[in-house]
C-alpha cells in the first residue's frame, strides 16, 4: 500500500510515516491522511483502534481511512467509531483522494499546500489600543470574550486569537472564544503540558516571534494550523493566581514591541477580572440555588425577614401555607395578608426577637385564609450579616392535628382510669344507695299505714337526714366523675388543689381502702393556675400508680403520703409518696416516655405518666420523680399560683325570706319525675306547668299560653333544648331571655358553645332546692 501511495504521483510533496502499533504514534496526529490497516479478527478490537485514532486527530485537517475486507455491517461500526471511509485492502485512487483533501483544506482557509501572500502591516498600536478598549467596555459575560478576540485578531491582523480558562485540575485549558482565519471555531479543551500557553501560565507573559511549532513539537495544533508566531499573557485572579490565558497566534513571524506586550497584558488583566466576575456570579447562583433547594427541602413553613419585617426569603412550604407565590410574598409583610390582630402579634414577636437577640418559641392560634383556626408552634432566631444587618429566621409547625390527638389520648387515658376504678366507684355508689333505698321503702310503708303518730316524727327526720346524706354522697361521686372526664381541655383558671385531691381520693377510695394506709400532710395553699379536670386526671394517675406499686395488701406496712405546701410566693407543691419497692435508674430515665410501662400486659398502657407530664407542663408547671430500689418513690408536682382575677370565693350571705309574687313557670323535661319533683319544690311559691316535649311547649306558646319563665332540659329526644331555644329566639326574643337550660351530663361541643355564649347559667342536675329556687328567681328578675 505504501508503494502504491508513492507511485501515484502526488501534486504536493509529502512525508509518509508508517508504524506497526498505536503506541508508536504521538498523542496528537499531524495534518494529512491517516490510514489504518485492518487485518480482520474480532470487530470490537478494530473499532477500539479506530476510536483511539479518532481521539488523537484534529478533524478539520485529517482524513481517516480504514483498509478492510469486512462486511458492510462491520464497516458501519468502524464509521461510527470515527472513520471517514472504508476501502478495500489493496487501496488505490490516492492521487484523487489527496487532491480532494487539499481542496477541503484550502476552502477552510488553513491549507498550507500553496504559498501564503505576504501579511500586510498591522495597524498602529495607538489605533489598536483605542479599538480594543472600546471592545472591552461594551459587553459582559461570555460575549465579552468573543468581542475581545474578534477585535484583538482584527487590530493586530493575526491569524488566530483565543482566550481560555484553566480547568480545576490546572493541567488543561478550555477555550472561551476561539477566532481563526476570520471566523469563530468551536471551543476545545486541550492539555497544557508542552504548549506555549503553559509557559504563559508559568511566566505571566510569553512571546515567541517565530518557529513556535518547532519549539513545541508536542503541540499538534500549532503544526496543524501552521502557526509561527505566538504572544500570550496569563489571566490573573484578584489574589494573583493564574486562571486562564489570552493569546494571539500568526502564520507568519510575529514581531511585537513593548507597547504591544503591555497592551496584551492590560487586556489579559481585564479578561481575568471578567472571568473572575463570571465565576463569582456562577458561584453565587449555585449558592442561591443550593439555599433555595435547602429551604424548599424543609417540610415546615419557613421564612427570613429583614429588620423592616419584610420577607426576603421563603420556602415552598411557606408559600403553600400562605397560599401565595414567592413573587407575591417577597418584599411584603404580615400586614399584607393576615388579619390586623394576628399581623400585629407576629410583628411584636418578631420585634422582641430582634431586640433581645434570643431565640423565641411560642404556641399561637392563627385564622387561615379559609377561616379555619389552626394551632401553630413558631420558632424565631436572629442572625447578622457582615455589614451588621440583622435578619430573622422563623419556622412554623402546624400542631393542630397533634393537639387533637393529644386530647384524644388524654381522654382515652381517663376512660382507662375510669375503667380501673369502676369497681370502686360502684362500691362507693352502692353503699349509700343501699340505705337510701331502704329508708325510702321504710317511709313508704309508714305512710301506707295512715296518719303518722307524733312519736315517730323524730325517727322520720333521722331517716330523711340519712337519705339526704346518702344522695349527697352519690351526687359527689357523680360530680367527681364528670369533672374527671369532661373535655373542657383548654380552660385555665383558679383551681383549689385540695378540692381536686379530695375528688381524686373519692374516685380511688376502693383501690386504696384495703391496700395501703393514707397519710395526709396538707398545708394551706393558694389556688393554682390550671384546669380542674386535667389536674384531677394527674392526681388520679399518681394515686393509682402508688397503690399498684405495692405487691400485696398490707394496711400496716403499705403507706401513701399525700402532701401540699408552698414553695415561695409563686409555686404550690403537691407530693404523692409511697414506701413501695421503688424503681431502678434505667426505669427512672424512661418513666415519662409514651408507651413505656413496667406493668403486665393488660394492666397498663404506658400513657398515664406521659400524659401527666404533658398536662402539668401545659399548665406552666413541672413534674419530677425521685426513687431508689427498696426505698419507695416520690412524685412531685409543682404548679404556679393563680395570679389572674381575685381567686377568693365570695362568702355566701344568709338567705332572707321575703314575699315574692306567685309566677307561672313552664318546665320542659322528657323525664316526668323531674317535672313532678320540681313542681313539689316550687309549689309553695310558683305555679309549674310540666311537659315532656319541646314541640308541645312551642304549641302551647303559639296558642297564647303565657308564662313568666321557662326551664328546659338540654338533652331530649326529638327537639333538643338548644334547638328549642334557637326557635324561641326567632319567635319570642323576650321570652327566650327568661329561659334557662338544665342538664344532667355531657352534651355536644356545639351545644356547649351555644350555652357558653348565653348570659344565663346552666343548672346542673342533680340540684338542691336552694339552687333551683335561686336559678328560677334569676330568670324571673
Buried (B, 14 or more C-beta within 10 A) or exposed (E): BEEEBEEBEBEEEEEEEEEEEEEEBEEBBBBBBBBBBBEEEEBEEBBEBBBBBBEBBBEBBBBBBBBBEBEEEBBEBBBEBBBBEBBEEEBEEBBEBBBEBBEEBEEEEBBBBEEEEEBEEBEEBEEBBEBBBEBBEEBEEBEBBBBBBBBBBBBBBBBBBBBBBBBEEEEBBEBBBBBBEEEEBEBEEBBBEBBBBBBBBEEBBBBBBBBBBEEBEEBBBBBBBBBBBBBBBBBBBEEEEBBBBBBBBBBBEBEBEEEBBBBBBBBBBBBBBBBBBBEEEEEEEEEEEEEBEEBBEEEBBBBBBBEEBBBBBBBBBBBEBBEBEBEBBBEBBBBBBBEEEBBEBBBEBBEEBBEEEEEBEEEBEBEEEEEEEBBBBBBBBBEEEEEEEBBBBBBBBBBBEEBEEBEEBBBEBBEBBBEBBEEBBEEBBEEBBEBBEBBEEBBEEBEEEEEEEEEEEEEBEEBEEBBEEBBEBBBBBBBBBBBBBBBEBEEBBBBBBBBBBBBBBBBBBBBBBEBBBBEEEBEEBBBBBBBBBBBBBBBBBBBBBBBBBBEEEEEEEBBBBBBBBBEEEEBBBBBBBBBBBBBEEEBBEEBBEBEBBEEEEEEBBBBBBBBBBBBBEBBEBBBEBBBEEEEBBBBBBBBBBBEEEEBEEEEEEEEEEEEEEEBEBBBBBBBEEBBEBBBEBBEEBBBBBBBBBBBEBBEBBEEEEEBBBBBBBBBBEEBBBBBBBEBBBEEBEEBBBBBBBBBBEBBEEEBBEBBEEBEBBBBEBBBEEEEBBBBBBBBBE
